[in-house]
Amino acid sequence: MDNPVTEDFSPEINYEKSIQKHRLIYKITGGRVFSEAANWLMFSLFIFISLQPLLFGRTPSTGVVILITLFISWMLSNALLNYSLVKIPGTTINENRAAIRLAINKFVTVKDFKVDNDVMMRSFKPTGHPFWGKIVTILFDGTEMYLNITSTGKSENPTMIHGLRNYIKAKRIARYYKSNFIDIKH
């Protein structure tokens, strides 16, 4: 159910830039800068640690090189896809609002969606076990929608280790929406 905004929608999203770049672009705040800096520091540290056998060890085995390559590829794909928006064709904003919630609930259990304004809906899934939560963001642009699922850590800030999994889930929701809600109308 659409409710007036009663929760803090941190981090705030810059709608125009997000639509333009097909990525969630957050408004710059001191907390946001600190959160992103901490994420990138941890990301760099994981990459550096994984490269240790190649940089300072003896000649590593082929298996070690493959594992390091897979790990770094996974980390880079998470970083690149974490804020990516999945484009979903739709009909009208009102029809899209109702139908996309049904599609999302097939894949992610979320709290009620809150309406930031006429062009954005967000939902916050409470943190679970041990401490991961989710923010589902939908941006509406004419007949099209843009979907992002972001995992949060204990501090409710976006994490960088779930980007690939969340992007795949958003793509599945988009396919489900297209096959179950768009094809019926045409």
C-alpha positions as CSV (number, residue, x, y, z in Angstrom):
1,M,0.0,0.0,0.0
2,D,1.3,3.5,-0.8
3,N,1.9,5.4,2.4
4,P,3.2,8.9,2.9
5,V,6.9,9.0,3.6
6,T,7.3,8.3,7.3
7,E,10.6,6.6,7.3
8,D,14.0,8.1,6.6
9,F,14.8,7.4,2.9
10,S,18.5,7.4,3.5
11,P,20.4,7.4,1.4
12,E,18.6,9.9,-0.8
13,I,18.6,9.3,-4.5
14,N,19.3,11.9,-7.2
15,Y,16.4,10.9,-9.6
16,E,17.5,12.8,-12.7
17,K,21.1,11.6,-12.7
18,S,20.1,8.0,-11.9
19,I,17.8,7.8,-14.9
20,Q,20.4,9.4,-17.1
21,K,23.2,7.0,-16.1
22,H,21.0,3.9,-15.5
23,R,22.6,3.6,-12.0
24,L,21.5,4.7,-8.6
25,I,23.2,8.0,-7.9
26,Y,22.9,9.1,-4.3
27,K,22.8,12.6,-3.1
28,I,26.1,13.6,-1.5
29,T,26.1,13.8,2.3
30,G,28.9,13.4,4.8
31,G,27.5,10.1,5.9
32,R,27.2,8.9,2.3
33,V,30.8,9.9,1.6
34,F,32.0,8.0,4.7
35,S,29.9,4.9,3.9
36,E,31.2,4.8,0.3
37,A,34.8,5.4,1.4
38,A,34.5,2.5,3.9
39,N,33.0,0.2,1.3
40,W,35.8,1.0,-1.2
41,L,38.5,0.6,1.4
42,M,37.2,-2.8,2.4
43,F,36.8,-3.7,-1.3
44,S,40.4,-2.7,-2.0
45,L,41.6,-4.6,1.1
46,F,40.0,-7.8,-0.1
47,I,41.5,-7.4,-3.6
48,F,45.0,-6.7,-2.1
49,I,44.8,-9.7,0.3
50,S,43.7,-12.0,-2.6
51,L,46.7,-10.9,-4.7
52,Q,49.2,-11.7,-1.9
53,P,50.2,-15.1,-3.3
54,L,50.8,-13.6,-6.7
55,L,52.7,-10.5,-5.5
56,F,54.8,-11.8,-2.6
57,G,54.7,-15.6,-2.7
58,R,56.5,-18.2,-4.7
59,T,55.1,-19.1,-8.0
60,P,51.6,-20.1,-7.3
61,S,49.9,-23.1,-8.7
62,T,47.5,-22.9,-11.6
63,G,44.6,-23.6,-9.2
64,V,45.5,-20.7,-6.9
65,V,45.7,-18.4,-9.9
66,I,42.3,-19.5,-11.1
67,L,40.8,-19.0,-7.6
68,I,42.3,-15.6,-7.3
69,T,41.0,-14.6,-10.8
70,L,37.5,-15.9,-9.9
71,F,37.5,-14.1,-6.6
72,I,38.6,-10.8,-8.1
73,S,36.1,-11.1,-11.0
74,W,33.3,-11.7,-8.5
75,M,34.4,-8.7,-6.4
76,L,34.6,-6.4,-9.5
77,S,31.2,-7.6,-10.8
78,N,29.6,-6.9,-7.4
79,A,31.1,-3.4,-7.4
80,L,29.9,-2.7,-10.9
81,L,26.4,-4.1,-10.6
82,N,25.6,-3.0,-7.0
83,Y,23.9,0.3,-8.1
84,S,22.9,-0.7,-11.6
85,L,19.3,-0.2,-12.6
86,V,17.4,-2.9,-14.6
87,K,15.1,-1.3,-17.2
88,I,11.6,-2.8,-17.4
89,P,9.1,-1.7,-20.1
90,G,5.6,-1.0,-18.7
91,T,2.4,0.8,-19.5
92,T,1.2,3.7,-17.3
93,I,2.7,4.7,-14.0
94,N,-0.4,3.7,-12.0
95,E,-0.6,0.3,-13.7
96,N,3.1,-0.2,-13.3
97,R,3.0,0.7,-9.6
98,A,0.4,-2.0,-8.9
99,A,1.8,-4.7,-11.1
100,I,5.5,-4.3,-10.2
101,R,4.7,-4.9,-6.5
102,L,3.1,-8.2,-7.4
103,A,6.1,-9.2,-9.5
104,I,8.6,-8.2,-6.8
105,N,6.7,-10.1,-4.0
106,K,7.2,-13.3,-6.0
107,F,11.0,-12.9,-5.4
108,V,11.6,-10.7,-2.4
109,T,9.5,-10.2,0.7
110,V,9.5,-6.5,1.5
111,K,7.7,-4.1,3.8
112,D,5.1,-1.7,2.3
113,F,6.4,0.5,-0.4
114,K,6.7,4.1,0.4
115,V,6.3,6.8,-2.2
116,D,9.1,9.3,-2.3
117,N,7.2,11.2,-5.0
118,D,5.3,10.5,-8.2
119,V,8.4,8.9,-9.9
120,M,10.0,6.8,-7.2
121,M,9.0,4.0,-4.8
122,R,11.2,2.4,-2.2
123,S,10.8,-0.4,0.2
124,F,13.0,-1.5,3.1
125,K,13.2,-5.1,4.2
126,P,14.2,-5.3,7.8
127,T,17.5,-6.7,8.6
128,G,17.5,-10.5,9.0
129,H,20.0,-13.2,10.0
130,P,22.6,-12.3,10.8
131,F,22.2,-8.7,9.7
132,W,21.5,-8.3,6.0
133,G,18.5,-6.2,4.9
134,K,17.3,-5.0,1.5
135,I,16.3,-1.7,-0.2
136,V,14.1,-2.2,-3.3
137,T,14.0,1.0,-5.4
138,I,11.8,1.6,-8.4
139,L,12.1,4.7,-10.5
140,F,9.4,5.5,-13.0
141,D,10.1,7.3,-16.2
142,G,7.1,7.6,-18.5
143,T,6.1,4.0,-19.4
144,E,9.4,2.5,-18.3
145,M,10.6,1.5,-14.8
146,Y,14.0,1.1,-13.4
147,L,14.6,-1.5,-10.6
148,N,17.4,-1.8,-8.2
149,I,17.8,-4.2,-5.2
150,T,20.5,-3.3,-2.7
151,S,21.5,-5.3,0.3
152,T,22.3,-3.4,3.5
153,G,24.6,-4.2,6.4
154,K,24.1,-3.8,10.1
155,S,24.3,0.0,9.8
156,E,21.6,0.0,7.1
157,N,24.2,1.3,4.5
158,P,24.5,-0.5,1.2
159,T,27.1,-3.3,1.0
160,M,29.3,-4.1,-2.0
161,I,29.3,-7.9,-1.7
162,H,25.8,-8.7,-2.9
163,G,25.7,-6.7,-6.2
164,L,25.8,-9.6,-8.6
165,R,23.2,-11.6,-6.7
166,N,20.8,-8.6,-6.4
167,Y,21.3,-7.7,-10.1
168,I,20.4,-11.2,-11.2
169,K,17.4,-11.2,-9.0
170,A,16.3,-7.8,-10.5
171,K,16.7,-9.3,-14.0
172,R,14.5,-12.2,-13.0
173,I,11.9,-9.9,-11.7
174,A,12.0,-7.9,-15.0
175,R,11.6,-11.2,-17.0
176,Y,8.7,-12.3,-14.8
177,Y,7.1,-8.8,-15.1
178,K,7.4,-8.8,-18.9
179,S,6.0,-12.3,-19.3
180,N,3.2,-12.1,-16.8
181,F,2.0,-8.5,-16.9
182,I,3.1,-6.9,-20.3
183,D,2.3,-9.8,-22.7
184,I,-1.3,-10.1,-21.3
185,K,-2.1,-6.6,-22.3
186,H,-0.8,-6.8,-25.9
